[in-house]
Amino acid sequence: MKYDLYPGNYELEVFNSVGEHVRTLDSRQLTGPVHLSYTWDGTNKWGDPVATGIYVFYLSEPYAHRAKRILVVK
């Protein structure tokens, strides 16, 4: 996934289909515009592989929130 982000606090998190927090991919304070790209390895916050299912990437920015669903198949 690719994102163009602007100054401020942001957080990129992964949730499962029932809304449980699976993992935080990134969380930081940006001081200027950046272009970031992420690849998720399909593991949870403990490093264990996640099960087959639908997962939601949730990006929280100072002025917007974005969500994207993906299907993990094993």
N, C-alpha and C positions, 0 to 999 in steps of 0.2 A: 504494500500500500504506500502511496505517496501523498504527502501533505505539504501545502504551503502554509506556514504559520507565522504569526505576527507577534510583536512584543507582548509579554504578559505571562501569567501562569497557565500551564496546560498539563493535561494528563491523558494518556492513552491506555485504556483498560480493556480487558477481555472478560465477557460474561457468558455463561451458558444459557440455554434456552429457557430456563426457569428463573433467570435473573441473579444467579449466584456468581459472585466475583471469582474469576478463575486466575487472573494474573494482571499485574500492572506492567505494561511494556515500557513505559517512560513517563516521567513526571519531572518537570523542571520549570524554571523561570527563564523566559527568553528576553534578551535585551534588544534584539533586532530581528527583522524578517529572516526566515530560513526556509530551506526546502529539505524535508526529511523523508526518508524511505525506510519502511520496516518490513522485516520478514519474521513471522512467528514460527517457532519450531514445533508447535503443537503440544507444548508442555504447560503444566499448571505452575503455581507459585512455589511448589516444592520440587519441581523438576520432573514430575511424573507425567507420562503421556496422557492426554485427555482421551475420552471415549469418542466414538463416532457420534456426530450430532451437529446441530446448528449452534454457532457461536456468534456473538455480537462484539464488534470492535467499537468502543465508545470513546470519542475524542471530545474532551471538555476544554474549551478555549475561553478567553475573557469575554468574547461577544457572541459566541455561538457554541452549539453542540452538534456533533455529527455522529451518525451510527451507520455501520455497515455490517451486514450479515454474511457469514461464510459457512459452508458445509464442510465438515471434516469427515472423511471416509477412510477407514482403515481396513 
